[in-house]
Amino acid sequence: MAKRRKPNRNPDHGKGLLKRLAEKRSQSGASAEGEAEKYVMMDFEVSWDLMTDPLVEALPEATRERMNELFQLLHSKPKKAVQELRDLTALHPDVPCLTNWLINCLRAGSKADRREALELCQEMFRRMPNYFFARTTLADLWLGEGEIEKAAELMFGPGCVLTQLYPERKTFHISEVRHWFYLCGRIKILLGEMEAGEAYRDLLRQLEPESEAVEHLSVMLEDEMSMMMSFFSKMKRFDLRS
């Protein structure tokens, strides 16, 4: 396992620190087969290994086996998983991943379904503020509603640093880090902070060079840069005519 870096006492969302991290390779650990298992970034580790959830592990074996099947279904045919996830969340309201799965399935439905997803997520975040995906899913939903400032408050508000929000954790799964940096990058781009958005994209590129998150942020950056260049070009022509 790679040696952890000295904790950063002045985390910087999207400016000098991110730029330095994007330019400098972080340390990684390797398995016996030579495949990276841990990746040290800032003052925490990123893992690709399966991270078990004690609340899920406490469920009956048959329920856990069905959850494995539902996990595949929610990615391929999310609407078909909605009713069963409703039933499971009613039976196990304290297992947050089930509610998160239901929310993400509802997002693929009608306008009423999407509104329900937002309401469910707000309630989940109120009840379980320490559940990682309660925060990131809610920020994602706010972005879908065009509420950029509300999303930014969740991701960049006072104390919104991973190791401050979750001080007991030293390792985060790649799915968590991916969602966090992806949302941060989207928000920064939508706020017009292109350099910060690019830095988040570059951090993700270090972890998963060919991921859809990296590709989407790259497309956003290109589109936003094109729009900005077009705007300044029009302004320049206007000034010349003045």
C-alpha positions as CSV (number, residue, x, y, z in Angstrom):
1,M,0.0,0.0,0.0
2,A,1.2,3.5,-0.8
3,K,2.3,5.8,1.9
4,R,-0.2,8.4,2.7
5,R,0.7,12.0,2.1
6,K,0.8,14.6,4.9
7,P,-2.8,15.9,5.3
8,N,-3.6,19.1,3.6
9,R,-4.6,21.8,6.1
10,N,-5.7,24.4,3.5
11,P,-7.9,22.5,0.9
12,D,-8.5,24.6,-2.2
13,H,-11.5,23.8,-4.3
14,G,-10.5,24.2,-7.9
15,K,-7.6,26.6,-7.8
16,G,-3.9,26.3,-7.0
17,L,-4.0,23.0,-5.2
18,L,-6.1,21.3,-7.8
19,K,-3.8,22.5,-10.5
20,R,-0.8,21.2,-8.7
21,L,-2.4,17.9,-8.1
22,A,-3.5,17.6,-11.8
23,E,0.1,18.3,-12.9
24,K,1.8,15.9,-10.4
25,R,1.2,12.2,-10.4
26,S,-0.1,10.8,-7.1
27,Q,1.4,7.7,-5.5
28,S,-0.2,4.3,-6.0
29,G,0.0,0.8,-4.6
30,A,0.0,-2.4,-6.6
31,S,-1.3,-5.9,-6.1
32,A,0.8,-9.0,-6.7
33,E,-0.4,-9.0,-10.2
34,G,0.8,-5.5,-10.7
35,E,-2.7,-3.9,-10.9
36,A,-3.3,-0.7,-8.9
37,E,-5.5,-1.2,-5.9
38,K,-4.9,2.0,-4.0
39,Y,-4.3,5.5,-5.2
40,V,-3.2,8.3,-2.9
41,M,-4.8,11.6,-3.7
42,M,-4.7,14.6,-1.4
43,D,-4.9,13.1,2.1
44,F,-7.1,10.0,1.4
45,E,-6.8,6.8,-0.6
46,V,-8.9,5.8,-3.6
47,S,-9.7,2.1,-3.8
48,W,-11.1,-0.1,-6.6
49,D,-11.7,-3.0,-4.3
50,L,-15.2,-3.9,-3.2
51,M,-16.2,-2.0,0.0
52,T,-18.8,-3.8,2.0
53,D,-21.7,-2.0,3.6
54,P,-22.5,-3.4,7.1
55,L,-26.2,-2.5,6.8
56,V,-26.4,-4.5,3.5
57,E,-24.4,-7.4,5.0
58,A,-26.9,-7.6,7.8
59,L,-29.8,-8.3,5.4
60,P,-31.0,-11.8,4.7
61,E,-29.0,-13.7,2.1
62,A,-31.9,-13.9,-0.3
63,T,-32.4,-10.1,-0.2
64,R,-28.7,-9.5,-0.9
65,E,-28.7,-11.9,-3.8
66,R,-31.8,-10.1,-5.3
67,M,-30.0,-6.7,-4.7
68,N,-27.2,-7.9,-6.9
69,E,-29.7,-8.6,-9.7
70,L,-31.5,-5.3,-9.1
71,F,-28.2,-3.5,-9.4
72,Q,-27.8,-4.7,-12.9
73,L,-31.4,-3.9,-13.7
74,L,-31.3,-0.4,-12.5
75,H,-28.5,0.3,-15.1
76,S,-30.2,-1.5,-18.0
77,K,-33.9,-1.1,-17.4
78,P,-34.4,1.3,-14.4
79,K,-38.2,1.7,-14.8
80,K,-38.7,-2.0,-14.3
81,A,-36.9,-1.9,-10.9
82,V,-39.0,0.9,-9.4
83,Q,-41.8,-1.1,-7.8
84,E,-39.5,-3.7,-6.3
85,L,-37.2,-1.0,-4.9
86,R,-40.2,0.8,-3.4
87,D,-41.1,-2.4,-1.6
88,L,-37.5,-2.9,-0.4
89,T,-37.1,0.6,0.9
90,A,-40.4,0.2,2.8
91,L,-39.0,-3.0,4.4
92,H,-35.5,-1.6,5.0
93,P,-35.8,2.2,5.4
94,D,-32.4,2.4,7.2
95,V,-30.4,0.9,4.3
96,P,-29.6,4.1,2.3
97,C,-28.3,2.5,-0.9
98,L,-31.8,1.1,-1.6
99,T,-33.3,4.6,-1.4
100,N,-30.5,5.9,-3.6
101,W,-31.1,3.2,-6.2
102,L,-34.9,4.0,-6.2
103,I,-34.1,7.7,-6.7
104,N,-31.8,7.0,-9.6
105,C,-34.5,4.7,-11.2
106,L,-37.2,7.4,-10.8
107,R,-34.9,9.9,-12.6
108,A,-35.4,7.9,-15.7
109,G,-39.2,8.3,-15.5
110,S,-41.8,11.1,-16.0
111,K,-41.7,14.6,-14.7
112,A,-43.7,13.5,-11.7
113,D,-41.2,10.6,-11.1
114,R,-38.3,13.1,-11.2
115,R,-40.0,15.4,-8.7
116,E,-40.5,12.4,-6.4
117,A,-36.9,11.5,-6.8
118,L,-35.9,15.0,-5.7
119,E,-38.3,14.9,-2.7
120,L,-37.0,11.5,-1.7
121,C,-33.4,12.6,-1.9
122,Q,-34.0,15.7,0.1
123,E,-35.6,13.6,2.8
124,M,-32.7,11.1,2.7
125,F,-30.2,13.9,3.1
126,R,-32.2,15.2,6.0
127,R,-32.3,11.8,7.7
128,M,-28.8,10.6,6.7
129,P,-26.6,13.6,6.2
130,N,-23.5,11.4,6.6
131,Y,-24.4,9.0,3.8
132,F,-22.0,10.0,0.9
133,F,-24.5,9.6,-2.0
134,A,-27.2,11.5,-0.2
135,R,-25.2,14.6,-0.7
136,T,-23.9,13.9,-4.2
137,T,-27.1,12.6,-5.6
138,L,-29.0,15.6,-4.3
139,A,-26.4,17.9,-5.9
140,D,-26.8,16.0,-9.1
141,L,-30.6,16.4,-9.0
142,W,-30.3,20.1,-8.3
143,L,-28.1,20.4,-11.4
144,G,-30.8,18.6,-13.4
145,E,-33.3,21.2,-12.2
146,G,-30.9,24.0,-13.2
147,E,-30.3,25.0,-9.6
148,I,-26.6,25.5,-9.9
149,E,-26.2,27.6,-6.7
150,K,-28.0,24.9,-4.6
151,A,-25.7,22.2,-6.0
152,A,-22.7,24.4,-5.4
153,E,-23.7,24.9,-1.7
154,L,-23.8,21.2,-1.2
155,M,-20.4,20.6,-2.8
156,F,-18.5,23.8,-1.9
157,G,-20.2,25.1,1.2
158,P,-18.3,25.6,4.5
159,G,-16.6,22.4,5.6
160,C,-17.5,20.6,2.3
161,V,-14.1,18.8,2.0
162,L,-14.2,15.0,1.9
163,T,-11.9,14.4,4.9
164,Q,-13.8,17.0,6.9
165,L,-17.3,15.6,6.0
166,Y,-16.1,12.1,6.7
167,P,-13.2,12.4,9.2
168,E,-13.4,8.7,10.2
169,R,-12.7,7.6,6.7
170,K,-9.2,7.2,5.1
171,T,-10.3,5.4,2.0
172,F,-13.0,6.2,-0.5
173,H,-14.2,4.0,-3.3
174,I,-13.6,5.0,-6.9
175,S,-17.4,5.3,-7.4
176,E,-17.5,7.9,-4.7
177,V,-14.5,9.9,-5.8
178,R,-15.7,9.8,-9.4
179,H,-19.1,11.2,-8.5
180,W,-17.6,13.9,-6.2
181,F,-15.0,15.2,-8.7
182,Y,-17.4,14.9,-11.6
183,L,-20.0,17.0,-9.9
184,C,-17.4,19.5,-8.8
185,G,-16.2,19.8,-12.3
186,R,-19.7,20.2,-13.8
187,I,-20.6,22.9,-11.2
188,K,-17.4,24.9,-11.8
189,I,-17.9,24.8,-15.6
190,L,-21.5,25.9,-15.3
191,L,-20.3,28.7,-13.0
192,G,-17.9,29.8,-15.7
193,E,-14.8,28.8,-13.7
194,M,-13.2,26.9,-16.6
195,E,-9.7,26.4,-15.1
196,A,-11.2,24.8,-12.0
197,G,-13.5,22.6,-14.1
198,E,-10.5,21.5,-16.2
199,A,-8.5,20.7,-13.1
200,Y,-11.2,18.4,-11.8
201,R,-11.4,16.8,-15.2
202,D,-7.7,16.2,-15.1
203,L,-7.8,14.7,-11.7
204,L,-10.5,12.2,-12.9
205,R,-8.4,11.5,-16.0
206,Q,-5.5,10.3,-13.7
207,L,-7.9,7.8,-12.0
208,E,-10.0,6.7,-15.0
209,P,-8.6,8.0,-18.3
210,E,-11.4,6.6,-20.5
211,S,-14.4,7.1,-18.1
212,E,-17.6,8.6,-19.3
213,A,-17.2,11.3,-16.6
214,V,-13.9,12.5,-18.1
215,E,-15.5,12.4,-21.6
216,H,-18.5,14.4,-20.5
217,L,-16.5,17.1,-18.7
218,S,-14.2,17.4,-21.7
219,V,-17.3,18.0,-23.9
220,M,-18.6,20.5,-21.5
221,L,-15.3,22.3,-21.4
222,E,-15.1,22.4,-25.2
223,D,-18.7,23.7,-25.5
224,E,-18.3,26.3,-22.9
225,M,-15.0,27.5,-24.3
226,S,-16.6,27.7,-27.8
227,M,-19.5,29.8,-26.4
228,M,-17.1,32.1,-24.6
229,M,-14.9,32.6,-27.7
230,S,-18.0,33.3,-29.7
231,F,-19.2,35.8,-27.1
232,F,-15.9,37.7,-27.0
233,S,-15.7,37.6,-30.8
234,K,-19.1,39.3,-31.0
235,M,-18.1,41.8,-28.3
236,K,-15.0,42.7,-30.2
237,R,-16.9,43.3,-33.5
238,F,-19.3,45.4,-31.5
239,D,-16.5,47.5,-30.1
240,L,-15.0,48.0,-33.6
241,R,-18.3,49.3,-34.8
242,S,-18.7,51.8,-31.9
